[in-house]
Amino acid sequence: MESALDNLISLLDLEPIEVNVFRGKSPDENRQRVFGGQVAGQALVAAARTVDGDRHVHSLHAYFLRPGDPWVPILYNVDRIRDGRSFATRRVVAIQHGEVIFNLQASFHTLEPGPNHQIPAPSNVPEPETLPDFKERMAPYKHLIGEWYDRPRPIDLRYVDSDPFSREGHPANGQRVWMRADGRLPDDPVLHACIATYASDFTLLDTTLLPHGLSWNSKGVQMASLDHAMWFHRSFRADEWMLYDQYSISSSNARGLAGGSIYTSTGELAITVVQEGLTRVNRDT
């Protein structure tokens, strides 16, 4: 599976084509639209490449405006909004076919000392190595998944609470997933942040359906990311196990809002994520 991770690293290695302008590609996969985590991760790469000095991303806020076309490159235009003594702010606009498909604003901060506390990590969670991997977990649904079942995956996901096709074993209002890059990554904090951004979009919006006994593959369900926000609190490695504790906050007006806390294997809160998405249900379909 190392090759799948190599492909993801290559996907995040944008081509500079002009000052503050980068070009990204999509994987050669049969998709109807570009995966949202890919666009967010690539946009963060573009922003980080225009930031000088030892500054680390501490927050990002993104809007998904149009579906991305997986068959053509994506242009990322970076606006250097501000460079202060300890903070830098960037805005990134992703363009395809002459239209904006995605907008991201990210802030970078020079690390400095200060008060330190966090909400505690969940207790009594099974160790990731004791849980089935994706293929083992999804084997009963292979006939429903099709070629997606055998597709190489750069992120190793281990569902703690059953699986996306079943409500059995799920908490009433959330789910927990262990995740990590499926291979060793270079010691580049930007790359680790971008891969965590990529991975954070896999399961979070699904969480909004759990209280209603639905899943992404339920009949008549239409889902799409609308916006995505992340706050990076503490250092982490995306190639080490991280616990993604997800919970549904609200569903109304065909939109669902979910939050997630990403902890290191030692219980440190590394990232907080909030996402809103379209959760339209047409029960007559």
C-alpha positions in Angstrom: 0.0 0.0 0.0 3.0 2.3 0.1 2.5 3.1 -3.6 -1.0 4.5 -2.8 0.5 6.8 -0.3 3.3 7.8 -2.7 0.5 8.7 -5.2 -1.2 10.9 -2.5 2.1 12.7 -1.8 2.6 13.3 -5.5 -1.0 14.6 -5.7 -0.2 17.2 -3.0 3.0 18.2 -4.7 1.6 21.1 -6.7 3.3 22.5 -9.9 4.2 26.2 -9.6 3.3 27.9 -12.8 3.5 31.6 -11.8 4.1 33.7 -8.7 1.3 32.7 -6.3 -0.3 30.3 -8.8 -0.1 26.5 -8.6 -1.6 23.7 -10.6 -2.9 20.5 -9.1 -4.0 17.2 -10.7 -6.6 14.6 -9.7 -6.0 10.8 -9.4 -6.8 8.6 -12.4 -10.0 7.2 -10.8 -13.5 6.8 -11.9 -15.1 9.7 -9.9 -18.1 11.9 -10.8 -16.4 14.8 -9.0 -13.2 15.7 -7.2 -13.0 14.5 -3.6 -13.3 17.4 -1.3 -10.4 16.4 0.9 -8.1 16.5 -2.1 -9.1 20.1 -3.0 -8.7 21.2 0.6 -5.3 19.5 1.0 -4.0 20.9 -2.2 -5.2 24.4 -1.4 -3.4 24.2 2.0 -0.2 23.2 0.2 -0.6 26.2 -2.1 -1.1 28.5 0.9 1.9 27.1 2.8 4.3 27.5 -0.1 3.9 31.2 0.1 4.6 31.5 3.8 8.1 32.3 4.9 9.8 31.4 8.2 8.9 28.8 10.8 5.2 29.3 10.8 2.7 26.4 11.1 -1.0 26.4 10.0 -3.2 26.8 13.0 -6.6 27.2 11.3 -8.4 26.9 8.0 -11.9 27.8 6.8 -13.0 26.5 3.4 -16.1 26.6 1.2 -17.0 24.1 -1.5 -18.7 26.1 -4.2 -19.0 23.9 -7.3 -18.3 20.2 -8.0 -14.7 19.7 -9.2 -14.1 18.1 -12.6 -11.7 15.1 -12.0 -10.5 15.1 -15.6 -8.9 18.5 -15.8 -6.2 20.3 -13.7 -7.1 22.7 -10.9 -5.5 26.1 -10.7 -4.9 27.5 -7.2 -4.4 31.3 -6.9 -3.0 32.5 -3.6 -3.6 36.0 -2.2 -1.0 37.0 0.4 -3.5 38.8 2.6 -1.2 39.6 5.6 2.3 38.9 6.9 2.7 40.0 10.5 5.4 39.4 13.1 3.9 36.1 14.3 0.9 35.4 12.0 0.4 35.1 8.3 -2.9 34.9 6.5 -3.6 33.5 3.0 -6.6 33.2 0.8 -6.7 30.5 -1.9 -9.1 30.3 -4.8 -9.4 27.1 -6.8 -10.4 27.5 -10.5 -11.6 25.1 -13.2 -13.2 25.9 -16.5 -12.9 29.6 -15.7 -15.1 29.3 -12.6 -14.3 29.3 -8.9 -15.0 25.8 -7.4 -13.4 26.2 -3.9 -12.3 29.0 -1.6 -9.9 28.6 1.4 -8.6 31.0 4.0 -5.7 29.8 6.2 -3.8 31.3 9.1 -0.2 30.4 10.1 1.4 31.1 13.4 4.9 31.0 14.9 4.9 28.6 17.8 5.2 30.3 21.2 4.6 29.3 24.8 1.2 29.8 26.6 -1.5 28.1 28.8 -2.2 24.5 27.8 -5.3 22.5 28.4 -7.7 20.3 26.4 -10.9 18.2 26.6 -9.9 14.7 27.5 -9.7 11.9 24.9 -12.4 9.2 24.9 -11.6 6.3 27.2 -11.9 2.5 26.7 -11.5 2.7 22.9 -10.1 -0.5 21.3 -6.6 -0.3 20.0 -6.5 0.2 16.2 -4.5 -2.9 15.5 -7.3 -5.0 17.1 -9.9 -3.7 14.6 -10.5 -5.0 11.1 -9.0 -2.9 8.2 -11.2 -1.5 5.4 -11.3 -4.7 3.3 -12.0 -6.9 6.3 -14.7 -4.6 7.6 -16.4 -4.1 4.2 -16.1 -7.7 2.9 -19.9 -8.4 3.5 -20.7 -5.4 1.3 -18.2 -6.0 -1.6 -21.0 -6.6 -4.0 -22.4 -3.1 -3.2 -19.1 -1.3 -3.3 -17.9 -2.7 -6.7 -14.4 -1.7 -7.9 -14.1 0.8 -5.1 -13.5 -2.2 -2.7 -10.2 -3.1 -4.4 -8.9 0.4 -4.9 -5.6 1.1 -3.2 -6.0 3.4 -0.2 -3.4 5.8 1.1 -5.3 6.2 4.4 -5.8 3.2 6.8 -9.2 3.7 8.4 -10.4 1.4 11.2 -14.0 1.9 12.3 -14.5 1.5 16.0 -18.3 1.6 15.9 -19.4 -0.9 13.2 -19.2 0.4 9.7 -20.8 3.0 7.3 -23.4 0.5 6.0 -24.8 -0.4 9.4 -26.3 1.4 12.4 -25.6 -1.6 14.6 -23.1 -0.7 17.3 -23.0 3.0 16.6 -23.5 5.5 19.4 -26.8 7.5 18.9 -25.0 10.6 17.9 -21.5 9.9 16.6 -18.8 7.5 15.5 -15.1 6.9 16.1 -12.5 6.0 13.6 -8.8 5.4 13.9 -6.8 6.7 10.9 -3.2 7.1 9.7 -1.3 7.3 6.5 -0.6 3.8 5.2 3.2 4.2 5.1 6.0 6.4 6.4 5.9 10.1 5.6 8.8 12.6 5.4 9.4 14.8 8.4 7.5 17.8 6.9 4.8 19.4 9.2 3.1 20.9 6.2 2.7 17.5 4.5 1.3 16.0 7.7 -1.2 18.8 8.1 -2.3 18.5 4.4 -2.7 14.7 4.7 -4.7 15.1 7.9 -6.9 17.7 6.0 -7.4 15.2 3.2 -8.3 12.4 5.6 -10.6 14.5 7.8 -13.2 14.7 5.0 -13.8 10.9 4.6 -16.3 10.2 7.4 -17.3 13.4 9.1 -20.4 14.3 7.1 -21.7 10.7 7.3 -22.0 11.3 11.1 -24.9 13.7 10.6 -27.0 10.9 9.2 -26.5 8.5 12.1 -29.3 9.9 14.4 -31.7 9.3 11.6 -30.8 5.7 10.9 -29.4 6.6 7.5 -26.0 6.2 5.7 -24.5 7.7 2.6 -25.7 4.9 0.5 -29.3 4.9 1.7 -31.9 5.2 -1.0 -32.7 8.9 -1.9 -29.8 10.4 0.1 -27.8 13.2 -1.6 -24.7 14.5 0.2 -22.1 17.1 -0.6 -19.6 19.1 1.5 -20.5 22.8 1.8 -17.8 24.1 4.2 -15.0 22.7 6.3 -13.1 24.3 9.2 -10.1 23.0 11.1 -8.0 24.2 14.0 -4.6 22.7 14.6 -3.7 22.7 18.3 -0.6 20.4 18.8 2.0 18.7 16.8 1.2 15.2 15.4 2.3 12.8 12.7 -0.3 11.7 10.1 1.5 8.4 9.7 0.9 7.4 13.3 -2.5 6.4 14.6 -5.0 9.2 15.4 -8.4 8.8 16.9 -11.1 10.7 15.1 -14.0 11.2 17.6 -17.0 12.5 15.5 -20.4 13.8 16.7 -23.5 15.1 15.0 -24.4 18.7 16.1 -27.5 19.5 14.1 -29.5 18.6 11.0 -32.1 20.9 9.5 -33.1 22.4 6.2 -31.4 19.6 4.3 -28.0 20.5 5.9 -26.1 18.6 8.5 -23.4 19.9 10.8 -20.8 17.6 12.5 -17.8 18.1 14.6 -14.7 16.0 15.2 -11.8 15.9 17.6 -8.6 14.2 16.3 -6.4 12.9 19.1 -2.9 11.3 18.9 -2.5 7.8 20.2 -1.2 9.2 23.5 -4.4 11.2 24.0 -3.3 14.7 23.0 -5.9 16.8 21.1 -4.2 17.6 17.8 -7.0 19.0 15.6 -10.6 20.1 15.9 -12.8 19.8 12.8 -16.3 21.2 12.0 -18.1 20.5 8.7 -21.5 21.4 7.2 -22.8 19.6 4.2 -25.9 19.0 2.1 -27.9 16.1 3.5 -30.9 16.0 1.2 -33.2 13.0 1.5 -35.8 12.3 -1.2 -37.8 9.4 0.3 -39.8 9.1 -2.9 -36.8 8.1 -5.0 
